[in-house]
Structures are given as C-alpha cells and as structure tokens.
Amino acid sequence: LEGNFAFASGVQEMLMQSHAGFIELFPALPDGWKDVSFQTLRAEGAYLVSAVRQNGLTKTVTITSEKGGILKLKLDTRSFKQKVTGKAKILRQENGYTTIEMGAGATIVLMN
C-alpha cells in the first residue's frame, strides 16, 4: 500500500510542485513526455490546478482558488490569453514568474 501512495505522490511531484512558495508546472518530466495533462491537483494555499502541455510547451493552465489570496506561478504568461471567473487579476509578470491576486472561488484560465 505504501508503494502505491509513494508512486502517486512521485507522479504528482513530476507534474506540479508548490512547496517552495510558488506553483511550478511540469518541473520534473522526462524528455520524452512532450504531451502531458492533469486535472485538479491540489496546490499549497488552497488552489486547484489543471494544465495541458503539448509538444513540450504549456498550452493551458486553469487555477481555482478555494480561499483567495496571492498566488505566485513559475511561468511567464505574457503571451497567454486569460479568462477570469470571479475576482482574479494578474498583478505582475517578471523574471519568469506571474503573481496573481485571487478571490475565494475565483478561476483564471491561461491559454497559449
């Protein structure tokens, strides 16, 4: 049983990490994994995250905030279009990071 949980945890860490004060998508994928997606992984800070990667590039990111707050995302989103439901606003984009202010229940979809 422990092995099964360890495997699932390891796969989640390959797809998304959020323990360093920011959310990082696809931080530890093998080179051969060019097309990958995941749905509704839980990140620190009460965020639910889904993402799609095609041909080695992040194409879509969906983040829902359960309690609201300031989210830091390790992703340069300047070329991404955005769709917002609820209260969510990009505060700044610098040095490969995007900072987003989100209200409780808000969702932001970033599409490249």
Stockholm file with secondary structure:
# STOCKHOLM 1.0

chainA/1-112         LEGNFAFASGVQEMLMQSHAGFIELFPALPDGWKDVSFQTLRAEGAYLVSAVRQNGLTKTVTITSEKGGILKLKLDTRSFKQKVTGKAKILRQENGYTTIEMGAGATIVLMN
#=GR chainA/1-112 SS CHHHHHHHHHHHHHHEECTTSSEEESTTCCTTCCSEEEEEEEETTTEEEEEEEETTEEEEEEEEESSCEEEEEESCCTTCEEEEESSEEEEEEETTEEEEEECTTCEEEEEC
#=GC SS_cons         CHHHHHHHHHHHHHHEECTTSSEEESTTCCTTCCSEEEEEEEETTTEEEEEEEETTEEEEEEEEESSCEEEEEESCCTTCEEEEESSEEEEEEETTEEEEEECTTCEEEEEC
//
